[in-house]
Amino acid sequence: MDALRHGWPLAIAGAPLLQPVETAFGDITGEAMLLSASRAATLKLANQLEAARPRQPVLMRAAEPFDLPHALAIADPALDLAAPLKGPFKALHCDWEEQARAALELARMAGVLPAFIVDPHGAGEPVALEAGDVAAFADASRLQIATRAKLPVAAAEGARIVAFRSPDDTREHVALVIGRQDSDTPPLVRLHSECLTGDILGSLKCDCGPQLDAALHAMAEEADKGGWGVLLYMRQEGRGIGLVNKLRAYRLQDQGFDTVDANTRLGLPDEARDFPTAARMLDLLGVGAIRLMTNNPAKVAALEAEGVAVTERVPHSLPDNPHNARYLATKRDRAGHLLP
């Protein structure tokens, strides 16, 4: 991840050298590019079945070698209006698909565009790894509790915070526990993905900030009635695609695309949240059964698949505003959220 953010090439065993397009620097060229299937679909290189699997790799070449400006214009859909004429391109057979998938997943985790120049000329010293290293890095079982403390918050002055850390990942997730923990009573739980724009800056484009505030107050009310609640605050901006890519998606939304199509054009999944880590946090807290605050049945299914017993889905919808009405309608109509 550090290599990708610095623009250094990756040497994944069994694959050619891969140069990240977004962060690369210098006079680098290559005959081929690696993209995700959903981005390739917008370039007319993948059918709809392939586009439905956004993390699948597509190897392609053009009539001329790719340099960095050309490659970036292909990789970043926010530049499509400025550089509308692309191609023609030809999809190539990729006989190192496992390594290609690992590279695309690593790019998503690093928050950079999932696009690479393949076997680049002029690249610097590469960073070596195995395809399996990516899965090992994301292994939720390595997460541990780092520390605990009292944290009075506006909604609940008796709240406690628990911080979690993994040996490799620099992101630190936290849980806020409100009320007296009782192993016999399933807590009210909200899984909240970090949203800098909504949680901190008060963005009206999403409902993240109001949802966070309402969840804390609902847990405080639960505590007043003798129950308790747990807020899992996950460091996975943009449902796992990162802050910069989320802002690229916003730019595409300004061009008329909804939130699902914006992610597809970026070559990224609409849903990339880390449910195994959320389940691990609950396990470390000694929580087995929960009442989950969500409007998304898929979130219930994802946590249950990780061994969490969801005894009740508690609706958690808030009024829309002129800036997020389309976003919420997309969640309802295309992502299956149970919203009015």
C-alpha positions as a Markdown table, in Angstrom:
| # | Residue | x | y | z |
|---|---|---|---|---|
| 1 | Met | 0.0 | 0.0 | 0.0 |
| 2 | Asp | 2.8 | 2.4 | 0.8 |
| 3 | Ala | 4.5 | 1.5 | -2.5 |
| 4 | Leu | 1.3 | 2.3 | -4.4 |
| 5 | Arg | 0.8 | 5.7 | -2.7 |
| 6 | His | 4.4 | 6.6 | -3.5 |
| 7 | Gly | 4.1 | 5.5 | -7.2 |
| 8 | Trp | 6.5 | 2.6 | -7.0 |
| 9 | Pro | 6.0 | -0.5 | -9.2 |
| 10 | Leu | 4.9 | -3.8 | -7.8 |
| 11 | Ala | 6.7 | -7.1 | -8.5 |
| 12 | Ile | 4.1 | -9.7 | -7.7 |
| 13 | Ala | 5.6 | -13.1 | -8.0 |
| 14 | Gly | 4.4 | -14.8 | -11.2 |
| 15 | Ala | 3.3 | -11.5 | -12.9 |
| 16 | Pro | 5.0 | -8.8 | -15.0 |
| 17 | Leu | 6.0 | -5.6 | -13.3 |
| 18 | Leu | 3.0 | -3.4 | -12.5 |
| 19 | Gln | 3.2 | 0.4 | -12.4 |
| 20 | Pro | 0.4 | 2.2 | -10.6 |
| 21 | Val | -1.0 | 4.8 | -13.0 |
| 22 | Glu | -2.3 | 7.4 | -10.6 |
| 23 | Thr | 0.8 | 8.0 | -8.5 |
| 24 | Ala | 3.5 | 7.2 | -11.0 |
| 25 | Phe | 6.1 | 9.8 | -11.9 |
| 26 | Gly | 8.9 | 10.1 | -14.6 |
| 27 | Asp | 9.1 | 9.1 | -18.2 |
| 28 | Ile | 7.3 | 5.7 | -18.0 |
| 29 | Thr | 5.6 | 3.9 | -20.9 |
| 30 | Gly | 4.2 | 0.5 | -21.5 |
| 31 | Glu | 2.5 | -1.6 | -24.2 |
| 32 | Ala | -0.4 | -2.8 | -22.0 |
| 33 | Met | -2.6 | -1.7 | -19.1 |
| 34 | Leu | -4.4 | -3.6 | -16.3 |
| 35 | Leu | -7.9 | -2.4 | -15.4 |
| 36 | Ser | -10.9 | -3.7 | -13.5 |
| 37 | Ala | -13.8 | -5.2 | -15.5 |
| 38 | Ser | -16.2 | -2.4 | -14.6 |
| 39 | Arg | -13.9 | 0.3 | -15.9 |
| 40 | Ala | -13.2 | -1.8 | -18.9 |
| 41 | Ala | -16.9 | -2.0 | -19.6 |
| 42 | Thr | -17.1 | 1.8 | -20.0 |
| 43 | Leu | -14.3 | 1.5 | -22.6 |
| 44 | Lys | -16.4 | -1.2 | -24.4 |
| 45 | Leu | -14.0 | -4.0 | -23.5 |
| 46 | Ala | -16.2 | -6.1 | -21.2 |
| 47 | Asn | -19.7 | -7.5 | -21.4 |
| 48 | Gln | -22.3 | -6.9 | -18.7 |
| 49 | Leu | -21.6 | -10.2 | -16.9 |
| 50 | Glu | -17.9 | -9.2 | -16.5 |
| 51 | Ala | -18.9 | -5.6 | -15.5 |
| 52 | Ala | -21.0 | -7.1 | -12.6 |
| 53 | Arg | -17.7 | -8.4 | -11.2 |
| 54 | Pro | -15.8 | -5.2 | -10.7 |
| 55 | Arg | -12.7 | -6.7 | -9.1 |
| 56 | Gln | -12.1 | -9.0 | -12.1 |
| 57 | Pro | -9.0 | -8.0 | -14.1 |
| 58 | Val | -8.9 | -6.9 | -17.7 |
| 59 | Leu | -5.6 | -6.7 | -19.6 |
| 60 | Met | -5.6 | -4.5 | -22.7 |
| 61 | Arg | -3.5 | -2.7 | -25.2 |
| 62 | Ala | -3.9 | 0.2 | -27.7 |
| 63 | Ala | -2.5 | 1.0 | -31.1 |
| 64 | Glu | 0.3 | 3.0 | -29.4 |
| 65 | Pro | 2.2 | 2.5 | -26.2 |
| 66 | Phe | 0.7 | 4.1 | -23.0 |
| 67 | Asp | 2.5 | 7.0 | -21.4 |
| 68 | Leu | 1.5 | 8.3 | -18.0 |
| 69 | Pro | -0.9 | 11.2 | -19.2 |
| 70 | His | -2.6 | 8.8 | -21.6 |
| 71 | Ala | -2.9 | 6.1 | -19.1 |
| 72 | Leu | -4.3 | 8.4 | -16.4 |
| 73 | Ala | -6.9 | 9.8 | -18.9 |
| 74 | Ile | -8.0 | 6.1 | -19.4 |
| 75 | Ala | -8.0 | 5.2 | -15.7 |
| 76 | Asp | -9.8 | 8.2 | -14.3 |
| 77 | Pro | -13.4 | 8.6 | -15.5 |
| 78 | Ala | -13.6 | 12.1 | -14.0 |
| 79 | Leu | -11.4 | 13.1 | -16.9 |
| 80 | Asp | -13.7 | 11.6 | -19.6 |
| 81 | Leu | -15.3 | 14.9 | -20.5 |
| 82 | Ala | -11.8 | 16.5 | -20.9 |
| 83 | Ala | -10.5 | 13.6 | -22.9 |
| 84 | Pro | -13.5 | 11.9 | -24.6 |
| 85 | Leu | -11.7 | 10.2 | -27.5 |
| 86 | Lys | -10.1 | 7.0 | -26.3 |
| 87 | Gly | -9.1 | 3.8 | -28.1 |
| 88 | Pro | -9.4 | 1.7 | -30.0 |
| 89 | Phe | -8.4 | -0.9 | -27.4 |
| 90 | Lys | -8.0 | -4.7 | -27.5 |
| 91 | Ala | -8.6 | -7.0 | -24.6 |
| 92 | Leu | -5.7 | -9.5 | -24.1 |
| 93 | His | -5.6 | -12.9 | -22.5 |
| 94 | Cys | -4.2 | -12.7 | -18.9 |
| 95 | Asp | -2.5 | -15.9 | -17.7 |
| 96 | Trp | -1.6 | -14.4 | -14.3 |
| 97 | Glu | -5.2 | -13.6 | -13.1 |
| 98 | Glu | -4.6 | -14.3 | -9.4 |
| 99 | Gln | -1.8 | -11.7 | -9.3 |
| 100 | Ala | -3.9 | -9.3 | -11.3 |
| 101 | Arg | -6.8 | -9.6 | -8.9 |
| 102 | Ala | -4.4 | -9.1 | -6.0 |
| 103 | Ala | -3.1 | -5.9 | -7.6 |
| 104 | Leu | -6.5 | -4.4 | -8.1 |
| 105 | Glu | -7.6 | -5.2 | -4.6 |
| 106 | Leu | -4.4 | -3.7 | -3.2 |
| 107 | Ala | -5.1 | -0.5 | -5.2 |
| 108 | Arg | -8.6 | -0.3 | -3.7 |
| 109 | Met | -7.2 | -0.8 | -0.2 |
| 110 | Ala | -4.6 | 1.9 | -0.8 |
| 111 | Gly | -7.3 | 4.3 | -2.1 |
| 112 | Val | -5.8 | 4.8 | -5.6 |
| 113 | Leu | -7.3 | 4.1 | -9.0 |
| 114 | Pro | -7.2 | 0.4 | -9.9 |
| 115 | Ala | -5.1 | 0.8 | -13.0 |
| 116 | Phe | -1.6 | -0.3 | -13.8 |
| 117 | Ile | 0.9 | 0.0 | -16.7 |
| 118 | Val | 2.1 | -3.6 | -17.4 |
| 119 | Asp | 5.8 | -4.3 | -17.8 |
| 120 | Pro | 6.7 | -0.6 | -17.9 |
| 121 | His | 9.7 | 1.0 | -19.4 |
| 122 | Gly | 11.5 | 3.5 | -17.2 |
| 123 | Ala | 10.1 | 2.3 | -13.9 |
| 124 | Gly | 12.0 | 2.5 | -10.7 |
| 125 | Glu | 13.0 | -0.2 | -8.2 |
| 126 | Pro | 10.0 | -2.4 | -7.6 |
| 127 | Val | 8.5 | -3.7 | -4.3 |
| 128 | Ala | 8.2 | -7.5 | -4.2 |
| 129 | Leu | 5.3 | -9.4 | -2.8 |
| 130 | Glu | 3.2 | -12.6 | -3.3 |
| 131 | Ala | -0.4 | -12.5 | -4.3 |
| 132 | Gly | -1.3 | -14.2 | -1.1 |
| 133 | Asp | 0.2 | -11.3 | 0.9 |
| 134 | Val | -2.9 | -9.2 | 0.2 |
| 135 | Ala | -5.3 | -11.7 | 1.8 |
| 136 | Ala | -2.9 | -12.1 | 4.8 |
| 137 | Phe | -2.8 | -8.3 | 5.2 |
| 138 | Ala | -6.6 | -8.1 | 5.4 |
| 139 | Asp | -6.9 | -11.1 | 7.8 |
| 140 | Ala | -9.3 | -9.8 | 10.5 |
| 141 | Ser | -8.1 | -12.3 | 13.1 |
| 142 | Arg | -5.0 | -10.3 | 13.6 |
| 143 | Leu | -7.0 | -7.4 | 15.0 |
| 144 | Gln | -6.6 | -6.8 | 18.7 |
| 145 | Ile | -7.8 | -4.3 | 21.3 |
| 146 | Ala | -5.2 | -1.6 | 21.8 |
| 147 | Thr | -6.6 | 0.4 | 24.6 |
| 148 | Arg | -9.8 | 1.5 | 26.4 |
| 149 | Ala | -10.9 | 4.8 | 28.0 |
| 150 | Lys | -13.9 | 6.7 | 29.3 |
| 151 | Leu | -15.1 | 9.2 | 26.7 |
| 152 | Pro | -18.0 | 11.5 | 27.6 |
| 153 | Val | -19.9 | 12.5 | 24.4 |
| 154 | Ala | -22.8 | 14.8 | 23.9 |
| 155 | Ala | -25.3 | 12.0 | 23.6 |
| 156 | Ala | -23.9 | 10.0 | 26.5 |
| 157 | Glu | -21.6 | 11.3 | 29.2 |
| 158 | Gly | -20.8 | 7.8 | 30.5 |
| 159 | Ala | -19.7 | 6.4 | 27.2 |
| 160 | Arg | -16.5 | 4.3 | 26.9 |
| 161 | Ile | -14.3 | 4.0 | 23.8 |
| 162 | Val | -12.3 | 1.0 | 22.7 |
| 163 | Ala | -9.5 | 1.2 | 20.1 |
| 164 | Phe | -8.5 | -1.7 | 17.8 |
| 165 | Arg | -5.3 | -2.1 | 15.9 |
| 166 | Ser | -3.8 | -4.7 | 13.5 |
| 167 | Pro | -0.1 | -5.3 | 13.3 |
| 168 | Asp | 0.1 | -4.3 | 9.6 |
| 169 | Asp | -2.8 | -1.9 | 9.0 |
| 170 | Thr | -2.2 | 1.7 | 10.0 |
| 171 | Arg | -6.0 | 2.4 | 10.3 |
| 172 | Glu | -7.3 | 2.2 | 13.8 |
| 173 | His | -11.0 | 1.3 | 14.2 |
| 174 | Val | -12.9 | 2.2 | 17.4 |
| 175 | Ala | -16.0 | 1.2 | 19.2 |
| 176 | Leu | -18.1 | 3.5 | 21.5 |
| 177 | Val | -20.0 | 1.6 | 24.2 |
| 178 | Ile | -23.0 | 3.3 | 25.7 |
| 179 | Gly | -24.7 | 1.9 | 28.8 |
| 180 | Arg | -23.8 | -1.0 | 31.1 |
| 181 | Gln | -22.6 | -4.0 | 29.1 |
| 182 | Asp | -24.8 | -7.0 | 29.7 |
| 183 | Ser | -24.0 | -10.3 | 28.1 |
| 184 | Asp | -27.6 | -11.4 | 28.4 |
| 185 | Thr | -29.0 | -8.5 | 26.5 |
| 186 | Pro | -28.2 | -8.0 | 22.8 |
| 187 | Pro | -27.0 | -4.4 | 22.4 |
| 188 | Leu | -28.2 | -1.9 | 19.8 |
| 189 | Val | -25.4 | -1.8 | 17.3 |
| 190 | Arg | -24.6 | 0.6 | 14.5 |
| 191 | Leu | -21.8 | -0.2 | 12.0 |
| 192 | His | -20.8 | 3.3 | 10.8 |
| 193 | Ser | -18.2 | 3.8 | 8.0 |
| 194 | Glu | -15.9 | 6.8 | 8.4 |
| 195 | Cys | -17.2 | 9.8 | 6.4 |
| 196 | Leu | -15.0 | 12.9 | 6.6 |
| 197 | Thr | -17.3 | 15.0 | 4.5 |
| 198 | Gly | -20.5 | 14.0 | 6.4 |
| 199 | Asp | -19.3 | 13.3 | 9.9 |
| 200 | Ile | -16.9 | 16.3 | 10.3 |
| 201 | Leu | -17.8 | 18.8 | 7.6 |
| 202 | Gly | -21.5 | 18.5 | 7.7 |
| 203 | Ser | -21.9 | 17.5 | 4.0 |
| 204 | Leu | -25.5 | 17.4 | 2.7 |
| 205 | Lys | -24.7 | 15.0 | -0.1 |
| 206 | Cys | -25.1 | 12.0 | 2.1 |
| 207 | Asp | -26.9 | 11.1 | 5.4 |
| 208 | Cys | -23.8 | 9.9 | 7.3 |
| 209 | Gly | -23.6 | 12.7 | 9.8 |
| 210 | Pro | -27.2 | 12.7 | 10.8 |
| 211 | Gln | -27.2 | 8.9 | 11.0 |
| 212 | Leu | -24.2 | 8.9 | 13.3 |
| 213 | Asp | -25.8 | 11.5 | 15.6 |
| 214 | Ala | -29.2 | 9.8 | 15.6 |
| 215 | Ala | -27.5 | 6.4 | 16.4 |
| 216 | Leu | -25.7 | 7.7 | 19.4 |
| 217 | His | -28.8 | 9.3 | 20.8 |
| 218 | Ala | -30.8 | 6.1 | 20.2 |
| 219 | Met | -28.2 | 4.2 | 22.1 |
| 220 | Ala | -28.3 | 6.7 | 24.9 |
| 221 | Glu | -32.1 | 6.2 | 25.1 |
| 222 | Glu | -31.6 | 2.5 | 25.2 |
| 223 | Ala | -29.2 | 2.9 | 28.1 |
| 224 | Asp | -31.7 | 5.0 | 30.0 |
| 225 | Lys | -34.1 | 2.0 | 29.7 |
| 226 | Gly | -31.5 | -0.4 | 31.1 |
| 227 | Gly | -30.1 | -1.6 | 27.8 |
| 228 | Trp | -26.9 | -0.7 | 26.0 |
| 229 | Gly | -25.4 | 0.1 | 22.6 |
| 230 | Val | -22.2 | -0.2 | 20.6 |
| 231 | Leu | -21.2 | 2.1 | 17.8 |
| 232 | Leu | -18.5 | 0.5 | 15.5 |
| 233 | Tyr | -16.7 | 3.4 | 13.8 |
| 234 | Met | -14.9 | 1.8 | 10.9 |
| 235 | Arg | -12.0 | 3.5 | 9.1 |
| 236 | Gln | -13.3 | 2.7 | 5.6 |
| 237 | Glu | -14.1 | 5.9 | 3.9 |
| 238 | Gly | -16.5 | 5.7 | 1.0 |
| 239 | Arg | -17.6 | 2.2 | 1.8 |
| 240 | Gly | -14.0 | 1.1 | 1.4 |
| 241 | Ile | -12.8 | 2.9 | -1.7 |
| 242 | Gly | -11.1 | 5.8 | 0.1 |
| 243 | Leu | -11.6 | 9.5 | 0.4 |
| 244 | Val | -10.0 | 10.6 | -2.9 |
| 245 | Asn | -11.9 | 8.0 | -4.9 |
| 246 | Lys | -15.1 | 9.0 | -3.1 |
| 247 | Leu | -14.6 | 12.6 | -4.2 |
| 248 | Arg | -14.0 | 11.4 | -7.7 |
| 249 | Ala | -17.4 | 9.7 | -7.5 |
| 250 | Tyr | -18.9 | 13.0 | -6.3 |
| 251 | Arg | -17.5 | 14.6 | -9.4 |
| 252 | Leu | -19.1 | 12.0 | -11.6 |
| 253 | Gln | -22.4 | 12.5 | -9.8 |
| 254 | Asp | -22.1 | 16.2 | -10.7 |
| 255 | Gln | -21.9 | 14.9 | -14.3 |
| 256 | Gly | -25.2 | 13.0 | -13.9 |
| 257 | Phe | -24.2 | 9.6 | -12.8 |
| 258 | Asp | -25.8 | 8.1 | -9.6 |
| 259 | Thr | -23.6 | 6.7 | -6.8 |
| 260 | Val | -23.6 | 3.1 | -8.1 |
| 261 | Asp | -22.7 | 4.1 | -11.7 |
| 262 | Ala | -20.0 | 6.5 | -10.5 |
| 263 | Asn | -18.2 | 3.7 | -8.6 |
| 264 | Thr | -18.6 | 1.4 | -11.6 |
| 265 | Arg | -17.0 | 3.9 | -13.9 |
| 266 | Leu | -14.2 | 4.3 | -11.4 |
| 267 | Gly | -13.6 | 0.5 | -11.7 |
| 268 | Leu | -14.5 | 0.1 | -8.0 |
| 269 | Pro | -17.2 | -1.8 | -6.2 |
| 270 | Asp | -20.2 | 0.0 | -4.7 |
| 271 | Glu | -19.8 | -2.2 | -1.6 |
| 272 | Ala | -16.3 | -2.9 | -0.2 |
| 273 | Arg | -16.9 | -2.6 | 3.5 |
| 274 | Asp | -14.9 | -4.9 | 5.8 |
| 275 | Phe | -17.5 | -7.0 | 7.6 |
| 276 | Pro | -15.0 | -9.6 | 8.9 |
| 277 | Thr | -13.3 | -6.8 | 10.8 |
| 278 | Ala | -16.6 | -5.5 | 12.2 |
| 279 | Ala | -17.4 | -9.1 | 13.4 |
| 280 | Arg | -13.9 | -9.4 | 14.9 |
| 281 | Met | -14.5 | -6.1 | 16.9 |
| 282 | Leu | -17.7 | -7.4 | 18.3 |
| 283 | Asp | -16.1 | -10.7 | 19.2 |
| 284 | Leu | -13.3 | -9.0 | 21.0 |
| 285 | Leu | -15.9 | -6.9 | 22.9 |
| 286 | Gly | -17.6 | -10.2 | 24.0 |
| 287 | Val | -20.7 | -9.4 | 21.9 |
| 288 | Gly | -22.3 | -12.4 | 20.2 |
| 289 | Ala | -25.9 | -11.3 | 19.4 |
| 290 | Ile | -26.9 | -7.8 | 18.4 |
| 291 | Arg | -29.9 | -5.7 | 17.3 |
| 292 | Leu | -28.5 | -4.0 | 14.2 |
| 293 | Met | -29.5 | -0.4 | 13.3 |
| 294 | Thr | -29.7 | -0.5 | 9.5 |
| 295 | Asn | -31.9 | -0.1 | 6.5 |
| 296 | Asn | -29.9 | -2.5 | 4.4 |
| 297 | Pro | -30.8 | -6.2 | 4.6 |
| 298 | Ala | -27.5 | -7.0 | 2.8 |
| 299 | Lys | -25.6 | -5.7 | 5.9 |
| 300 | Val | -27.5 | -8.1 | 8.1 |
| 301 | Ala | -26.7 | -11.0 | 5.8 |
| 302 | Ala | -23.0 | -9.9 | 5.6 |
| 303 | Leu | -22.6 | -9.9 | 9.4 |
| 304 | Glu | -24.5 | -13.1 | 9.9 |
| 305 | Ala | -22.1 | -14.7 | 7.3 |
| 306 | Glu | -19.3 | -13.7 | 9.7 |
| 307 | Gly | -20.9 | -15.5 | 12.6 |
| 308 | Val | -22.7 | -12.5 | 14.2 |
| 309 | Ala | -26.3 | -13.3 | 15.4 |
| 310 | Val | -28.6 | -10.5 | 14.4 |
| 311 | Thr | -31.7 | -10.9 | 16.5 |
| 312 | Glu | -33.4 | -7.8 | 15.1 |
| 313 | Arg | -33.0 | -5.3 | 12.3 |
| 314 | Val | -33.8 | -1.8 | 13.7 |
| 315 | Pro | -34.8 | 0.7 | 11.0 |
| 316 | His | -32.6 | 3.8 | 10.9 |
| 317 | Ser | -33.8 | 6.2 | 8.2 |
| 318 | Leu | -33.8 | 10.0 | 8.4 |
| 319 | Pro | -35.5 | 12.7 | 6.2 |
| 320 | Asp | -33.8 | 13.6 | 3.0 |
| 321 | Asn | -32.8 | 17.0 | 1.7 |
| 322 | Pro | -32.5 | 18.5 | -1.8 |
| 323 | His | -28.8 | 17.5 | -2.0 |
| 324 | Asn | -29.1 | 13.8 | -1.0 |
| 325 | Ala | -32.6 | 12.9 | -2.2 |
| 326 | Arg | -31.2 | 11.2 | -5.3 |
| 327 | Tyr | -28.5 | 9.4 | -3.3 |
| 328 | Leu | -31.0 | 7.9 | -1.0 |
| 329 | Ala | -33.3 | 7.0 | -3.8 |
| 330 | Thr | -30.4 | 5.1 | -5.5 |
| 331 | Lys | -29.8 | 3.2 | -2.2 |
| 332 | Arg | -33.4 | 2.3 | -2.1 |
| 333 | Asp | -33.9 | 1.4 | -5.8 |
| 334 | Arg | -30.6 | -0.1 | -6.8 |
| 335 | Ala | -29.0 | -1.3 | -3.5 |
| 336 | Gly | -32.1 | -2.7 | -1.9 |
| 337 | His | -32.2 | -0.4 | 1.2 |
| 338 | Leu | -35.6 | -0.4 | 2.9 |
| 339 | Leu | -36.3 | 3.3 | 2.7 |
| 340 | Pro | -39.6 | 5.2 | 2.1 |
